[in-house]
Amino acid sequence: MTISHRRLGAGEHKVIVLHDWFGTTAGWGPFLDYLDKSAFGYAFLDYRGYGDRVDEPGDYTLAEIAADTLALADELGWERFSLVGHSMGGKAAQRVLLEAPHRVRKLAGITPVPAAAYQLDEEGHELFHAAAQNFTARRMILDLATGQRSNPVWLDRMVARSTATSRTDAFHTYMTDWTTQDFAAKLAGLELPVKVFIGEHDLALTAETFRAGWQPLYPNAELEVLPASGHYPMYETPVAFASALEAFLRA
C-alpha cells in the first residue's frame, strides 16, 4: 500500500511531520513558506480518516499512525529521520519513537500531548467528546487553545476545514485514544535530542505539561516558550516559529 503524503524540500536532513487532531497535511498554515527546502526534506503524513486519506479505513489509533509513519519512511527510503509532531501528533511521534528508537534522529513536539494519559476534567471531557458532532464545541476548543485571542474569521475557518477534511468517527476515535493511552514508562531511558515548543497563550498544553509529562522521560529535553502564540504557532507566528524549529533541527 502506498502511503499518501505531501513532500516539501529535498535537503539531506529528512523530517516526517505529524499533524494535530484538527489538522491535515494541508493544515500547516503560512509557516511552510519559510522552511529551508535546501537543508531539509519534509514529508507530511495524513492520518487514516483525514485529508487525502479521508476514505481510507482504519482503527484510528496512535499505534496505527506510528505504523503508517514507519511504512512511509520505508517507502521513501529514509532509514533515519527526525520527527515533528503537533499536539496529538506529538504523542503519535513518541509512539513512533517507541516502535523504532534507532531510526529517530531528533524529536520536536509542537504544543504536544505527553505520552501519558491526558487527564480531562468533567467539563473538558464533555466538551472534547461533543466535538466530533458539535461544531460549536470544536470552535470553543480552538478558542481556549489559542488563549481566547483569535478572531472569529480564523476560528470559523479552522472549524470549517476540520469538519470538511476529517471523518467524524475517525475524529472521535483518535481523541479517545490520545487522551487515554499511556506508554510513558516504556520511553524512559531513550536518549536523543528532544525539544518542546509551547505557546505562551496556550491554555491547554502549558510549560507545566512539559515539566510533568516530558521532562521526566527526556531529562535533557529543551523547552522553548513561543511569545505571542497559543496552540497554533504555524498560524499565529509563522516566521518566528519556522526559524525556531529549524534552529533545533540544525543544531
PADREN-741067 format. One record per residue (C-alpha): residue in one letter; x, y, z. Coordinates in steps of 0.25 Angstrom, whole numbers, plus 2048, in hexadecimal, padded with zeros to 3 digits. Each point is the difference from the previous one (the first is absolute). Layout:
// PADREN-741067
aXYZ ...
//
This chain:
// PADREN-741067
m800800800 t80580E7FC i7FF80A80C s7FA80D7FB h80980C804 r80580D7FC r80F8047FE l80780D802 g80F8027FD a80B7F77FC g80A80280B e8097F5806 h7F980180E k7F37F87FF v7F4804808 i7F37FA802 v7F5809805 l7F37FC807 h7F4809801 d7F780380C w7F27FB803 f7F980B7F8 g80A8007F4 t8057F97F4 t80C8017F7 a7FA80D7FA g7FD80680D w80E805804 g7FE80F7FD p80980A7FA f80D7FB807 l8027F67F5 d80480C7F7 y80C80380A l8067F2801 d80E7FD7FA k7FE7F77F5 s80E7FE7FC a8057FB80E f7F47F8803 g7F67F67F9 y7F3800807 a7F57F57FF f7F2804805 l7F77F4803 d7F1800801 y7FA7F680A r7F57F67FB g7F3807800 y80680E7FE g8048087F3 d8047F87F4 r7FD7F3808 v7F3804805 d7F97F47FA e80B7F6804 p7FB7F780B g8087FE80C d8007FE80F y80380F802 t80A7FE80B l80E805804 a8067F27FD e7FA8007F2 i80680E7FE a80D7FB804 a8007F47F7 d7FC8097F4 t80B809803 l80A7F5800 a7FA7FB7F4 l80180D7F9 a80F802804 d8027F27FA e7FA8047F3 l80880D800 g80D7F8803 w80280880C e8087F780A r80180C80A f7F880C801 s7FC80B80A l7F1801805 v7F880C802 g7F27FE807 h7F680B803 s7F67FE80C m7FA7F27FE g80B7FE7F5 g80A80280B k7FB7F4808 a8007F87F3 a80E8047FD q8047FA80D r7F97F37FD v8097FF7F3 l80C802809 l7FB7F5809 e7FF7F77F4 a80D8037F9 p809809809 h80C7FC7F7 r7FA8077F5 v7FD80E806 r80A80B7FF k7F980B808 l7F3802806 a7F880D800 g7F3802807 i7F780C7FC t7F780380B p8007F1802 v7F87F6808 p8097F8809 a8017F07FF a7F87FE80D a7F1801800 y7FA80E7FE q7F780380C l7F38077FD d7F880680B e7F07FE7FF e7FE80D7F8 g80C7FC7F7 h7FB7F27FE e7F28057FC l80680A7F6 f80A7F77F9 h7F67F57FF a7F68097FA a80A8067F5 a7FE7F57F6 q7F18037FD n80080E807 f80780B7F8 t7FE80A80A a8087F780A r80B8007F6 r80080F7FF m80080180F i80C7F7801 l8088087F5 d7FD80D808 l8057FB80D a80C7FA7FA t80480D7FA g7FE80880D q7F28057FB r80880A7F8 s7FC7FB7F2 n7F78087F7 p7F37F97FC v8047FF7F1 w80C7F7803 l7F87F880A d7F47FE7F6 r80A7FC7F5 m8077F6809 v7F37FA804 a7FC7FF7F1 r80D7FA7FC s8007F680B t7F27FB7FD a8028007F1 t80C7F8801 s7FE7F580A r7F67F5803 t7F880280D d8037F1804 a80F8027FE f80080D807 h7F97FB80C t8087F3801 y80D8067FF m7FC80A80B t7FC7F4809 d80E7F97FD w80980C802 t7F980480D t8007F2806 q80D7FA7FB d80C7FF80A f80D7FB7FB a80980A807 a8077F5809 k8057F97F3 l80780C7FB a80880380D g80F7FF7FD l8008027F1 e80A80B7FC l7FF8097F5 p7FF80F7FE v7F2805804 k7FA80E7FF v7F2804804 f7FA80D7FB i7F4806809 g7F880C7FC e80080A80C h7F18027FE d7FC7F17FF l7F67FD80B a8007F17FD l80F7FC7FF t809808808 a80E801805 e7FB7F880C t7FC7F57F7 f80E7FF7FB r80680080E a7F67F5804 g7FF7F87F3 w80C8017F8 q80C804809 p7FF7F3809 l8027F87F3 y80A8087F9 p80880780B n8098087F5 a7F38057F9 e80080F7FC l7F4808802 e7FD80D7F8 v7F4809803 l7FC8077F4 p7FC80E802 a7F38067FA s7FB7F27FD g7F67F6805 h7FE7F17FB y8028037F2 p80D8077FE m8007FC7F1 y7F580A7FE e80280A80B t80F8037FF p8047F87F3 v80E8077FD a8057FF80F f7FB7F2801 a8067FB7F3 s80E806805 a7FF7FA80E l7FC7F27FB e80B8007F6 a80B805809 f7FD7F4809 l8007F67F4 r80E8067FB a80780180E 
//
